[in-house]
Amino acid sequence: MNQNRIQIRNVVIVSTLLAIAIALDVITGLIPGLNLSMPLGGRLFNISLLPIIMIGIFLGPIYGIVGAVTYGLFGFFYDGYALSYFATNLSEALLVFFLDYIVAFGALGLSGFFKKALDSRIWFSITTVVVLLIRWLSSTIVGAILWAAYASGSEFTQNLMDNVNQNAFIYSGIYNIIYTLTTALSIIIIGSLALPQFKELKLQFGSN
């Protein structure tokens, strides 16, 4: 298979996994239990991130990061932040755009650097945890700088802020780690069960 045909095939694979991720996001958002979210945002069982992580695992970090950032851009406009924040405060909008969407989602594409991700359930778990922790770090930073100001929006977040003595970084770190851990656990369980199928797909994608 020549280089052009390989690139076209890879673009099709990325597009397909993006479509699956978007479909999962919409469908799980309608299912009670799976649609549980934190008070100020953050899906507790965000299994739609699994196809995004798989882009990097299947095709490497370049396609992985491009695919993940593309999904982040979709999320940015789908969530409505593009309109609400650009309309009121450009600097806050850029901060949200860069850290909450470009960096946080782009981190998922770093799974492409983990060549052994499909060698075992342990390696798959390590890959998932590492990329989600990088995502957590980015979300924690923007949360401390911006979103902590909205802690009074719910009783849970206000109590959390009070319990950490109004420390925005600790508050943001705890808030974001909750849904990061539940999402990581969900993805690890599903991915571990599907590991043989993922291995077979990677072999097919890598064949000429």
RODO-2510 file (C-alpha; in nm, 4 decimals, decimal comma):
residues 208
     n   res          X          Y          Z
     1     m     0,0000     0,0000     0,0000
     2     n     0,1511     0,3348    -0,1026
     3     q     0,1907     0,6288     0,1343
     4     n    -0,1100     0,8227     0,0045
     5     r    -0,3433     0,5281     0,0474
     6     i    -0,2097     0,4672     0,3992
     7     q    -0,2760     0,8303     0,4918
     8     i    -0,6284     0,8134     0,3494
     9     r    -0,6918     0,4913     0,5419
    10     n    -0,5655     0,6498     0,8635
    11     v    -0,7845     0,9570     0,8164
    12     v    -1,0831     0,7254     0,7717
    13     i    -0,9899     0,5400     1,0923
    14     v    -0,9567     0,8671     1,2851
    15     s    -1,2884     0,9929     1,1478
    16     t    -1,4625     0,6682     1,2397
    17     l    -1,3316     0,6705     1,5965
    18     l    -1,4275     1,0371     1,6327
    19     a    -1,7786     0,9557     1,5138
    20     i    -1,8011     0,6682     1,7636
    21     a    -1,6834     0,8984     2,0438
    22     i    -1,9401     1,1651     1,9563
    23     a    -2,2169     0,9036     1,9335
    24     l    -2,1167     0,7598     2,2725
    25     d    -2,1162     1,1065     2,4250
    26     v    -2,4675     1,1780     2,3007
    27     i    -2,6103     0,8334     2,3831
    28     t    -2,4610     0,8024     2,7320
    29     g    -2,5830     1,1549     2,8014
    30     l    -2,9364     1,0207     2,7684
    31     i    -2,8915     0,7118     2,9874
    32     p    -2,9656     0,7526     3,3603
    33     g    -2,6598     0,6579     3,5640
    34     l    -2,4147     0,6932     3,2778
    35     n    -2,5058     1,0608     3,2395
    36     l    -2,4080     1,1532     3,5952
    37     s    -2,1955     1,4665     3,6093
    38     m    -2,0238     1,6836     3,8650
    39     p    -2,2194     1,9963     3,9700
    40     l    -2,0150     2,2375     3,7586
    41     g    -1,9281     2,0003     3,4739
    42     g    -1,7326     1,6804     3,4286
    43     r    -1,8975     1,3519     3,3288
    44     l    -1,8387     1,0819     3,5917
    45     f    -1,8366     0,7946     3,3419
    46     n    -1,7033     0,9565     3,0266
    47     i    -1,6520     0,6389     2,8241
    48     s    -1,6643     0,8443     2,5029
    49     l    -1,2959     0,9173     2,5695
    50     l    -1,2042     0,5532     2,5031
    51     p    -1,2218     0,5808     2,1203
    52     i    -1,0140     0,8998     2,1427
    53     i    -0,7433     0,7241     2,3439
    54     m    -0,7517     0,4369     2,0939
    55     i    -0,6667     0,6692     1,8028
    56     g    -0,3165     0,7182     1,9408
    57     i    -0,2781     0,3525     2,0365
    58     f    -0,3779     0,2389     1,6869
    59     l    -0,2025     0,5017     1,4754
    60     g     0,0621     0,6711     1,6888
    61     p     0,0955     1,0094     1,8636
    62     i     0,0610     1,2394     1,5625
    63     y    -0,2764     1,1058     1,4538
    64     g    -0,3655     1,0609     1,8196
    65     i    -0,3057     1,4234     1,9140
    66     v    -0,4694     1,5603     1,5984
    67     g    -0,7743     1,3385     1,6526
    68     a    -0,7965     1,4258     2,0223
    69     v    -0,7689     1,8006     1,9588
    70     t    -1,0356     1,7711     1,6885
    71     y    -1,2642     1,6058     1,9430
    72     g    -1,1806     1,8847     2,1874
    73     l    -1,2831     2,1452     1,9307
    74     f    -1,6119     1,9634     1,8824
    75     g    -1,6648     1,9674     2,2585
    76     f    -1,5811     2,3372     2,2792
    77     f    -1,8528     2,4361     2,0336
    78     y    -2,0979     2,1646     2,1436
    79     d    -2,0769     2,2777     2,5080
    80     g    -2,1607     2,6323     2,4046
    81     y    -1,8506     2,7924     2,5553
    82     a    -1,7516     2,9316     2,2172
    83     l    -2,0521     3,1612     2,2222
    84     s    -2,0889     3,2409     2,5911
    85     y    -1,7258     3,3192     2,6702
    86     f    -1,6099     3,4831     2,3528
    87     a    -1,9146     3,7070     2,3821
    88     t    -1,8234     3,8330     2,7322
    89     n    -1,4512     3,7926     2,8065
    90     l    -1,1944     3,7114     2,5405
    91     s    -0,9086     3,6344     2,7812
    92     e    -1,1177     3,3856     2,9800
    93     a    -1,2425     3,2306     2,6580
    94     l    -0,8867     3,1781     2,5343
    95     l    -0,7851     3,0257     2,8666
    96     v    -1,0775     2,7838     2,8598
    97     f    -1,0184     2,7077     2,4936
    98     f    -0,6483     2,6298     2,5380
    99     l    -0,6363     2,4442     2,8712
   100     d    -0,9822     2,2879     2,8927
   101     y    -1,0017     2,1750     2,5306
   102     i    -0,6762     2,1884     2,3325
   103     v    -0,4393     2,0675     2,6071
   104     a    -0,6821     1,8570     2,8111
   105     f    -0,8136     1,6663     2,5112
   106     g    -0,4869     1,6692     2,3195
   107     a    -0,3302     1,4848     2,6136
   108     l    -0,5412     1,1815     2,5251
   109     g    -0,3483     1,1497     2,1989
   110     l    -0,0278     1,0942     2,3948
   111     s    -0,1439     0,7342     2,4240
   112     g     0,0379     0,6916     2,0930
   113     f     0,3705     0,7013     2,2759
   114     f     0,2785     0,3875     2,4702
   115     k     0,3847     0,1162     2,2255
   116     k     0,2998    -0,1605     2,4741
   117     a    -0,0497    -0,0318     2,5511
   118     l    -0,2147    -0,3432     2,4070
   119     d     0,0436    -0,5918     2,5347
   120     s    -0,1442    -0,6495     2,8596
   121     r    -0,4245    -0,5155     3,0752
   122     i    -0,1649    -0,3590     3,3046
   123     w    -0,0064    -0,1639     3,0195
   124     f    -0,3472    -0,0547     2,8943
   125     s    -0,4338     0,0630     3,2455
   126     i    -0,1055     0,2523     3,2785
   127     t    -0,1603     0,4223     2,9427
   128     t    -0,5132     0,5253     3,0362
   129     v    -0,4168     0,6560     3,3796
   130     v    -0,1190     0,8568     3,2532
   131     v    -0,3039     1,0389     2,9735
   132     l    -0,6020     1,1088     3,1969
   133     l    -0,3751     1,2431     3,4715
   134     i    -0,2186     1,4837     3,2217
   135     r    -0,5712     1,5877     3,1280
   136     w    -0,6524     1,6269     3,4980
   137     l    -0,3507     1,8541     3,5491
   138     s    -0,4594     2,0866     3,2695
   139     s    -0,8182     2,0944     3,3963
   140     t    -0,6960     2,1592     3,7502
   141     i    -0,4909     2,4609     3,6412
   142     v    -0,7739     2,6255     3,4494
   143     g    -1,0142     2,5306     3,7270
   144     a    -0,8025     2,7025     3,9900
   145     i    -0,7547     3,0132     3,7777
   146     l    -1,1105     3,0470     3,6504
   147     w    -1,3736     2,7955     3,7600
   148     a    -1,3019     2,8143     4,1358
   149     a    -1,4740     3,1528     4,1321
   150     y    -1,7988     2,9694     4,0587
   151     a    -1,7735     2,7331     4,3589
   152     s    -2,0734     2,8997     4,5193
   153     g    -2,2857     2,7630     4,2362
   154     s    -2,3676     2,4448     4,4283
   155     e    -2,3691     2,3258     4,7878
   156     f    -2,1166     2,0503     4,7108
   157     t    -1,8585     2,2798     4,5547
   158     q    -1,9071     2,5485     4,8180
   159     n    -1,8531     2,2939     5,0963
   160     l    -1,5472     2,1594     4,9160
   161     m    -1,4012     2,5085     4,8851
   162     d    -1,4684     2,5769     5,2534
   163     n    -1,3082     2,2471     5,3573
   164     v    -0,9818     2,3352     5,1790
   165     n    -0,9721     2,6843     5,3314
   166     q    -1,0510     2,8583     5,0043
   167     n    -0,7389     2,7171     4,8344
   168     a    -0,8350     2,7275     4,4676
   169     f    -0,5706     2,4798     4,3471
   170     i    -0,6527     2,2149     4,6092
   171     y    -1,0232     2,2672     4,5448
   172     s    -0,9788     2,2314     4,1694
   173     g    -0,7505     1,9294     4,2040
   174     i    -0,9987     1,7418     4,4226
   175     y    -1,2973     1,8410     4,2096
   176     n    -1,1349     1,7248     3,8859
   177     i    -0,9784     1,4067     4,0240
   178     i    -1,3200     1,2713     4,1230
   179     y    -1,4561     1,2401     3,7697
   180     t    -1,1093     1,1630     3,6306
   181     l    -1,0813     0,8519     3,8507
   182     t    -1,4346     0,7288     3,7791
   183     t    -1,3797     0,7808     3,4064
   184     a    -1,0408     0,6065     3,4175
   185     l    -1,1929     0,3079     3,5984
   186     s    -1,4753     0,2836     3,3429
   187     i    -1,2371     0,2993     3,0474
   188     i    -0,9944     0,0483     3,2008
   189     i    -1,2745    -0,2032     3,2626
   190     i    -1,4199    -0,1734     2,9122
   191     g    -1,0803    -0,1589     2,7449
   192     s    -0,9495    -0,4608     2,9363
   193     l    -1,2511    -0,6665     2,8331
   194     a    -1,2070    -0,5619     2,4699
   195     l    -0,8279    -0,5954     2,4653
   196     p    -0,8184    -0,9026     2,2321
   197     q    -1,0398    -0,7218     1,9811
   198     f    -0,8249    -0,4073     2,0040
   199     k    -0,5119    -0,6140     1,9365
   200     e    -0,6711    -0,7644     1,6280
   201     l    -0,7763    -0,4221     1,4995
   202     k    -0,4266    -0,2828     1,5496
   203     l    -0,2838    -0,5729     1,3487
   204     q    -0,5292    -0,5045     1,0692
   205     f    -0,4543    -0,1312     1,0709
   206     g    -0,0844    -0,2010     1,0612
   207     s    -0,1036    -0,4416     0,7707
   208     n    -0,0326    -0,3353     0,4171
***
